Amino acid sequence: MRHQHKHWCNRFYRNKKSIIENNIQLVIVGPEDPLVHGIADYFLSDDQLKSIPLIGPQAKGAMLEGSKDFAKAFMHRHAIPTAKYCTVTQNNFEEGLSFLKTVTAPYVLKADGLAAGKGVLILESIADAEEELRQMIFDKKFGAASASVVIEEFISGIEMSCFVITDGISYKTLPEAKDYKRIGEGDTGLNTGGMGAVSPVPFANAAFMQKVEERIIKPTIEGLKKDNMNYCGFILLA
């Protein structure tokens, strides 16, 4: 952990030199990793960088993307619709096996941490789900990302992603998109980081987007305020 912290501090320092030398006036952070490891916090704590606007949440807010367990707890706390779930580690592995028996196939296993879009498994048999859960947690199938695994109730339907930019108080909804993650024809096979996307989404009409705003976007923004998260950046609602 100390080695990883030093690694990110060195990376942030190199970024700082480049930003100052090139007189950068605005920084937009795309990848999740630097946000989860505190690049926004680094900027705010540095006398030479804190006056430069950075679009991206501080480390606490970035955990909404960096930890599926954190995100699920946030949604439950603020009454944002989400699937039933159980978070499993080595310490409560048997509880995870019991939870699998309370949901019906297919079974959804998600590595809690960042796994480049590849840490999600959707399995048709409970035997496969139990074995994959064991491999994720005990055999580190997805490395440190699967030290903790979220088992989630499968919800059928058409997936869509909604994008919001916010300063933690107000927000602006950006054009929506639908991506295709399964690697095989007809949405079969393993999940990937994305096999392509379409935007705008044909079924996302005004009435549909109004529901998304009232049931998901507004409670999310209010939740950020209630949890004292100084969130300035993009939120992906999928």
N, C-alpha and C positions, 0 to 999 in steps of 0.2 A: 504494500500500500504506500509506504514511504517512497519507494522507487517510482511508482506511478505519479505521485504528487510532484516529485522533482521533475519528471518528464514533462508534465503539463506546464509547470512553472517556466521551464526552459523554453518551451514552445511559445508561451505567452510573451516572454521576454523578447524572443526573436520577432514575433509579430509587432511588438511595441517599437522596436528599432525601425522596422520597415515602414510602419505607419508614420512615425515622426520624420524619417528621412524623405518620405514621399509626400509629406504634407496632406495626408488623408483627412477629409473633413467628415466622413460618415462611414461607419462600419456596419455591414449587415452580415450576421453570422448564419450560415445555412446548416452545416452539420450539427447533429445533436451532441456529439462527444465533447467538443470544447465548451458548450453551454453547460452540460452536466458537470463538467470539471471546473466551472467557475470563471470563464473568461469575462463575463459581464461584471462579476464581483471584482476581478482583477482590475478592470478599467476604472471602476468607481473608487478603488482604493489607491490609485496611482495619480500623483499630482499632475503628471504630464498628459495623462489620457482621460481623466474624468470629465474634461470639458468637451470631448469628442463624442457625439451621439453614437450609441451602439444599439442596433436593433436586435434584440435577443434577450430572453429572461435571465435573471440571476439563477444561481445553482438550485435554489429551493424550488422555484417555479419550473425550471427545466426538468425536474423530476416527474412532471406530468407526462413527459415523453420518455424519460430515462428509466422509469420504474412502472411496470404495469400494476403492481400491487398499490403503489402510491396513487396512481391515477384512479384505480377502482375505489379505493378508500375515499378519495376526493369526491367522486361521483355519488357514492352512497351518502356521504356527509351532507351533500348539497342537493339531494333528491333529483339527480340527473339520471334519466333512464339508462340502465346497463344490465347486462346478463348476470345471473347468479354465479358466484365464484367461490373459490377456496385457494388460498395461497399456501404452498407446501415447501418445506425445507427438510433437511435430514432429521430435524428434531420432531416433526409431526408427519412423517411420511405415511404412517398408518392412517392418519386422519384423511390424508389425500386419497388413499385407496378406498376408504369408506365413502368419501364424497363422490368419487367416480360412479359408485353404485346408485347414487341418488339422481343422476341425470341419464338421459337416453342418448344413444348414438346419433350422430357422430360425436366424438369426444375431442375437446379443444384443449391443447396444452400450449402455454405460452411462457417462454423464458422471460423472467421478470425484467432483466436488464436489456441493454442494447445489443442486438445480434444482427445488425445490417439487414433487417427485414426477413431473416431466415429462421428466426427462433420460434415460429408458430407451427404446430403440427395438428392436423385434423385427421382423426383416426376412426375407422368404422367399427372396430371390435374392442371390447373392454380389455381383453388379454393384451392386445397391442398397446393400448393406452397405458396399462399398468407397467409393461416392459419399457416403453419409451419414457415414462415418468421416472422409472428407476435409473435409466441411462442418463437422463438429463441432470438428475440431482446427484447421483453417486458417481457416475462416470464422466461428469462434466461434458456432456455432449456438445453444449454450446459455450463451453468455458465458464468463466465467472458469471456470465449472463444468466445461466441456468442453475446457479446455486440456490435460487428460489424460483419456483414455478407457479404460475397462476393456472389453475384448472377452471375452465369457463363453460357454462351452459351454452350449447350451440343454438344460435338463433338463425332461422332461415329467412331469406329475403334478398333484396337487391342492395348491394353495398354502394355507398357514395361517400365522398369526402367533401367536407365543407371547410373552407379556410377563412380565418378571421385574423385581422391585425388589430392589436389593442395596446393602449398605454396602461392598462390595468383599470381604467375608469370608463373611457368611451371605447367604441370599437367600430370597425368597418368590415362588412362581409365581402369577401373576394369571390371571383367566379369559382363555382364548384367543379368537381371532376369525379369521374369513376375510373378506377384503375383495375387491372386484371392481374391477380397475383399467382394463380395456379399455373404450373408450368406446362400442363398438357392441354390438348384440345378439349373444348367443352367444359372448361373449369375443372380439370382433373389433375392429379399429381400434387407434388409438394408446393408449398408456398415459396414465393421468391420476393425480392424487393420490389417487383413490379414488372409485368411483361408488356406494358403499354397502358395508355389511358385515353379517355375521351372527355372533352369539355367544349361547350356546355353539356350538361347531362339532360337527355330528352325528357325524363319524367319529373325533373325538379322544377315544377311550375310555381307560380306565386303562392298558391295555397300550401303546397308542400314546404316551401322555404319559410313560410310564416310559422308553421309548426316547429321546424328546426330552430328558428330564432327563439320562440317562446319557451320550448321545452328543454333546449340544450344550450344555445349561445348565451342567453341572458342569465340563466342560473350559473353558468361557468364564470362569467364576468363577476357576478355577485359573490360567487365562492372565492374568487381571487381576493376580493376586497375583505371578506370576512376572515380569511386565513392570513391576512397581512402579507400577501405575496406581491412584491413590487415587480409586476410583470409587464415588460415592454417588448413586444415581439409578436410572432405568429403563433396561432393555435390551430392545430389540425384536429377536426372533429370528424371521425370516420365511423 
